[in-house]
């Protein structure tokens, strides 16, 4: 029995996973996420994503980078560091045992993140509803951007 979805049958490029030279999974990304290039460096936003029959094209910094199974791919994820958190607007918060960083959305809403060895743990606090949402550990900026967007409806941007 064929378990592929209709989308996967129509566009086999959706099945592309890790590519030679990259652990880049296209399903994790959206327009506005930051990535880096192995050749020209720097951090730039994804401006467009197009799923074609044999590849997935990412438009970044005005150039199209094609993700084709088995071929070299120039784009890469950006690993979260303490310095990067400060650049996207987090502030250091030393009130707790683990060094944490936070962004306050409103008086009673915040997104906290703390380092747990090999990954970062984001926690969204919503005091008015007395809820705390804990997410799995993350390592990359695009993951943090996506979580922040889900909870706040706003984009994280590099300063």
Residue frames as qw, qx, qy, qz and C-alpha x, y, z in Angstrom:
[[0.000, 0.889, 0.457, 0.000, 0.00, 0.00, 0.00],
 [0.407, 0.416, -0.005, 0.813, 1.35, 3.44, -0.97],
 [0.364, -0.689, -0.487, 0.395, 1.37, 5.75, 2.08],
 [0.282, 0.007, 0.119, 0.952, 2.44, 8.91, 0.26],
 [0.211, 0.643, 0.428, -0.599, 0.11, 11.87, 0.52],
 [0.552, 0.737, 0.370, 0.123, -1.37, 13.43, -2.61],
 [0.024, 0.969, -0.214, -0.119, 1.07, 16.37, -2.26],
 [0.471, -0.531, 0.659, 0.248, 4.04, 14.01, -2.09],
 [0.678, 0.299, 0.637, 0.211, 2.84, 12.12, -5.17],
 [0.400, 0.886, 0.219, 0.082, 2.44, 15.36, -7.13],
 [0.160, 0.891, -0.347, 0.243, 5.71, 16.90, -5.91],
 [0.921, -0.107, -0.293, 0.234, 8.32, 14.30, -4.98],
 [0.341, 0.513, -0.350, 0.706, 10.69, 17.08, -3.88],
 [0.552, -0.627, 0.106, -0.539, 8.63, 17.23, -0.68],
 [0.966, -0.232, -0.107, 0.042, 10.22, 13.92, 0.25],
 [0.546, 0.538, -0.376, 0.521, 13.74, 15.42, 0.19],
 [0.692, -0.688, -0.168, 0.141, 15.33, 15.14, 3.61],
 [0.449, -0.723, 0.313, 0.421, 18.93, 15.67, 4.51],
 [0.684, 0.725, -0.064, 0.056, 21.14, 16.59, 1.58],
 [0.814, 0.073, -0.115, 0.565, 24.88, 16.03, 1.02],
 [0.355, 0.252, -0.156, 0.887, 26.77, 18.69, 2.96],
 [0.292, -0.305, 0.111, -0.900, 23.70, 19.81, 4.89],
 [0.074, -0.310, -0.908, 0.271, 21.32, 18.64, 7.58],
 [0.230, 0.138, -0.015, -0.963, 18.70, 20.95, 6.10],
 [0.142, 0.401, 0.905, 0.012, 15.11, 19.76, 6.24],
 [0.031, -0.247, -0.320, -0.914, 12.87, 22.03, 4.14],
 [0.402, -0.585, -0.661, -0.242, 9.74, 21.22, 6.17],
 [0.478, -0.513, -0.430, 0.569, 11.08, 23.19, 9.14],
 [0.254, -0.184, 0.084, 0.946, 11.44, 26.50, 7.34],
 [0.222, 0.810, 0.542, -0.025, 9.14, 29.33, 6.35],
 [0.336, 0.671, 0.096, 0.654, 9.53, 32.71, 4.67],
 [0.292, -0.865, 0.110, -0.393, 11.19, 35.10, 7.13],
 [0.881, -0.422, 0.087, 0.194, 13.41, 32.48, 8.79],
 [0.043, 0.868, -0.480, -0.121, 17.11, 33.32, 8.90],
 [0.969, 0.062, 0.116, 0.210, 19.67, 30.99, 7.32],
 [0.216, -0.776, 0.437, 0.400, 23.35, 31.30, 6.48],
 [0.805, 0.559, -0.187, -0.066, 25.32, 30.45, 3.36],
 [0.867, -0.301, 0.191, 0.349, 28.38, 28.25, 3.52],
 [0.645, 0.365, 0.203, 0.640, 30.00, 30.25, 0.71],
 [0.143, 0.630, 0.037, 0.762, 29.19, 33.91, 1.44],
 [0.328, -0.186, -0.655, 0.655, 28.41, 33.68, 5.18],
 [0.207, -0.089, 0.103, -0.969, 26.25, 36.10, 7.08],
 [0.194, 0.373, 0.849, -0.320, 22.64, 35.74, 8.17],
 [0.240, 0.063, -0.355, -0.901, 19.84, 36.43, 5.72],
 [0.594, 0.196, 0.504, -0.595, 16.07, 35.89, 5.60],
 [0.300, 0.232, 0.865, 0.329, 14.38, 33.37, 3.37],
 [0.243, 0.285, -0.076, -0.924, 12.45, 35.51, 0.88],
 [0.754, 0.215, -0.183, -0.593, 10.63, 32.72, -0.92],
 [0.399, -0.176, 0.900, -0.014, 10.14, 28.95, -1.02],
 [0.696, 0.336, -0.230, -0.592, 8.92, 27.12, -4.10],
 [0.620, -0.132, 0.773, -0.038, 8.29, 23.37, -4.21],
 [0.525, 0.484, -0.459, -0.529, 8.84, 22.01, -7.71],
 [0.957, 0.072, -0.170, -0.224, 8.62, 18.48, -9.05],
 [0.874, 0.175, -0.312, 0.329, 12.32, 17.67, -8.68],
 [0.457, 0.122, -0.368, 0.801, 13.61, 20.24, -6.18],
 [0.252, -0.862, -0.408, 0.162, 12.80, 22.88, -3.61],
 [0.414, 0.499, -0.008, 0.761, 13.99, 26.43, -4.33],
 [0.399, -0.737, -0.337, 0.429, 14.81, 28.85, -1.53],
 [0.329, 0.753, 0.061, 0.566, 15.23, 32.51, -2.45],
 [0.594, -0.681, -0.149, 0.401, 17.74, 34.17, -0.10],
 [0.287, -0.636, 0.204, 0.686, 19.48, 37.51, -0.58],
 [0.457, 0.661, -0.184, -0.567, 18.08, 37.70, -4.11],
 [0.230, 0.397, -0.850, -0.259, 19.54, 34.34, -5.16],
 [0.904, -0.067, -0.078, -0.416, 17.79, 31.00, -5.69],
 [0.114, -0.439, 0.882, -0.129, 19.32, 28.03, -3.87],
 [0.801, 0.041, -0.371, -0.468, 17.98, 24.70, -5.13],
 [0.501, -0.342, 0.747, -0.274, 17.68, 21.76, -2.76],
 [0.789, 0.302, -0.412, -0.341, 18.07, 18.65, -4.92],
 [0.899, -0.348, 0.256, -0.074, 18.48, 15.22, -3.40],
 [0.907, 0.031, 0.186, 0.377, 22.07, 13.99, -3.59],
 [0.479, 0.619, 0.018, 0.622, 23.56, 17.37, -4.52],
 [0.391, -0.113, -0.358, 0.841, 25.50, 19.93, -2.52],
 [0.140, -0.848, -0.444, -0.254, 23.31, 22.60, -0.87],
 [0.364, 0.427, -0.235, 0.794, 24.81, 25.94, 0.15],
 [0.390, -0.621, 0.052, -0.678, 22.34, 27.08, 2.84],
 [0.496, -0.066, -0.787, 0.362, 22.59, 26.05, 6.47],
 [0.486, -0.761, -0.422, -0.074, 20.88, 26.53, 9.82],
 [0.113, 0.656, -0.358, 0.655, 22.11, 29.11, 12.35],
 [0.596, -0.263, -0.689, 0.318, 22.98, 27.71, 15.76],
 [0.355, -0.874, -0.159, -0.290, 21.62, 29.58, 18.79],
 [0.561, 0.072, -0.439, 0.698, 24.20, 31.22, 21.03],
 [0.265, -0.675, -0.445, 0.525, 23.88, 33.63, 23.95],
 [0.149, -0.326, 0.212, 0.909, 25.18, 36.42, 21.70],
 [0.088, -0.245, -0.715, -0.649, 22.56, 35.61, 19.06],
 [0.234, -0.649, -0.715, 0.112, 19.75, 35.73, 21.65],
 [0.205, -0.607, -0.177, 0.747, 20.83, 39.26, 22.59],
 [0.073, -0.125, 0.491, 0.859, 20.86, 40.26, 18.89],
 [0.192, -0.397, -0.752, -0.490, 17.23, 39.18, 18.40],
 [0.318, -0.571, -0.071, -0.753, 16.04, 41.13, 21.43],
 [0.770, -0.446, -0.450, 0.078, 16.28, 38.80, 24.41],
 [0.102, -0.788, 0.397, -0.460, 17.66, 40.18, 27.67],
 [0.471, 0.138, -0.808, 0.327, 19.70, 38.27, 30.22],
 [0.636, -0.559, -0.025, -0.531, 17.76, 37.26, 33.34],
 [0.393, 0.305, -0.789, 0.360, 19.82, 35.90, 36.25],
 [0.563, -0.387, 0.272, -0.678, 16.93, 35.45, 38.72],
 [0.968, -0.075, 0.022, -0.237, 16.99, 31.68, 38.32],
 [0.743, -0.420, 0.468, 0.230, 19.61, 28.94, 38.78],
 [0.649, 0.271, 0.486, 0.519, 20.12, 28.49, 35.05],
 [0.041, -0.383, 0.144, 0.911, 21.09, 31.61, 33.18],
 [0.392, 0.595, 0.701, 0.034, 18.01, 32.52, 31.20],
 [0.056, -0.057, 0.285, 0.955, 17.10, 34.99, 28.54],
 [0.211, 0.592, 0.742, -0.234, 13.67, 36.49, 28.02],
 [0.022, -0.216, -0.350, -0.911, 11.57, 38.67, 25.76],
 [0.160, 0.437, 0.661, -0.589, 8.58, 40.33, 27.37],
 [0.113, 0.441, 0.670, 0.586, 5.72, 40.69, 24.93],
 [0.330, -0.699, -0.205, -0.601, 3.35, 42.46, 27.25],
 [0.335, -0.618, 0.464, -0.540, 3.19, 42.90, 31.00],
 [0.743, -0.248, 0.533, -0.319, 2.11, 39.30, 31.63],
 [0.934, 0.349, 0.078, 0.002, 3.50, 37.47, 28.62],
 [0.089, -0.792, 0.573, 0.191, 7.10, 36.43, 28.06],
 [0.938, 0.271, -0.215, 0.036, 9.21, 33.92, 26.18],
 [0.439, -0.737, 0.514, 0.012, 12.05, 32.60, 28.30],
 [0.878, 0.358, -0.314, 0.043, 14.86, 30.39, 27.10],
 [0.492, -0.720, 0.488, -0.029, 17.57, 28.59, 29.03],
 [0.463, 0.538, -0.698, -0.101, 20.56, 26.48, 28.07],
 [0.874, -0.267, 0.342, -0.220, 20.41, 22.76, 28.84],
 [0.655, -0.293, 0.599, 0.356, 23.82, 21.47, 27.71],
 [0.357, 0.017, 0.685, 0.635, 23.47, 20.70, 23.98],
 [0.015, 0.556, 0.623, 0.550, 20.22, 22.54, 23.35],
 [0.113, -0.104, 0.233, -0.960, 18.05, 25.49, 24.42],
 [0.079, -0.470, -0.875, 0.082, 14.66, 25.13, 26.12],
 [0.133, -0.277, -0.128, -0.943, 12.04, 27.80, 25.34],
 [0.105, -0.474, -0.810, 0.328, 9.18, 28.42, 27.77],
 [0.114, -0.447, -0.292, -0.838, 6.28, 30.71, 26.93],
 [0.131, -0.331, -0.721, 0.595, 4.58, 32.18, 30.01],
 [0.214, -0.480, -0.416, -0.742, 1.08, 33.55, 29.88],
 [0.070, -0.020, -0.685, 0.724, 0.28, 34.85, 33.39],
 [0.479, 0.003, 0.049, -0.877, -3.27, 36.01, 32.62],
 [0.838, 0.009, -0.350, -0.418, -4.26, 32.44, 31.78],
 [0.604, -0.539, 0.557, -0.186, -1.94, 30.81, 34.32],
 [0.962, 0.252, 0.103, 0.032, -0.42, 28.59, 31.64],
 [0.218, -0.702, 0.596, 0.323, 3.15, 27.64, 30.94],
 [0.896, 0.430, -0.011, -0.111, 3.96, 26.04, 27.61],
 [0.429, -0.604, 0.609, 0.282, 7.22, 24.08, 27.48],
 [0.761, 0.568, -0.220, -0.224, 8.69, 23.01, 24.18],
 [0.953, 0.003, 0.044, 0.300, 11.26, 20.45, 23.22],
 [0.460, -0.608, 0.252, 0.597, 14.89, 21.46, 23.17],
 [0.601, 0.787, 0.123, 0.061, 15.97, 23.47, 20.16],
 [0.688, -0.280, 0.210, 0.635, 19.35, 24.33, 18.65],
 [0.376, 0.221, 0.435, 0.788, 18.66, 26.65, 15.73],
 [0.072, 0.216, 0.100, -0.969, 17.45, 30.19, 15.17],
 [0.389, -0.110, -0.553, -0.729, 14.69, 29.20, 12.72],
 [0.440, -0.369, -0.816, 0.064, 13.18, 26.93, 15.39],
 [0.195, -0.400, -0.459, 0.769, 13.15, 29.78, 17.91],
 [0.172, 0.096, -0.246, -0.949, 11.68, 32.12, 15.27],
 [0.425, -0.238, -0.732, -0.477, 8.88, 29.65, 14.56],
 [0.389, -0.440, -0.734, 0.341, 8.05, 29.15, 18.26],
 [0.096, -0.316, -0.217, 0.919, 8.09, 32.89, 18.88],
 [0.263, -0.015, -0.439, -0.859, 5.82, 33.47, 15.89],
 [0.419, -0.349, -0.817, -0.186, 3.35, 30.79, 17.01],
 [0.365, -0.505, -0.627, 0.468, 3.02, 32.26, 20.50],
 [0.128, -0.525, -0.166, 0.825, 3.20, 35.99, 19.76],
 [0.503, 0.750, 0.428, 0.034, 2.21, 36.41, 16.11],
 [0.069, 0.953, -0.240, -0.170, 5.38, 38.49, 15.67],
 [0.844, 0.414, -0.214, 0.266, 8.68, 37.88, 13.91],
 [0.632, -0.631, 0.162, 0.420, 12.05, 37.74, 15.64],
 [0.574, 0.790, -0.028, 0.214, 14.50, 39.87, 13.72],
 [0.740, -0.128, -0.092, 0.654, 18.26, 40.23, 13.92],
 [0.089, -0.951, -0.094, 0.279, 19.27, 43.75, 14.97]]
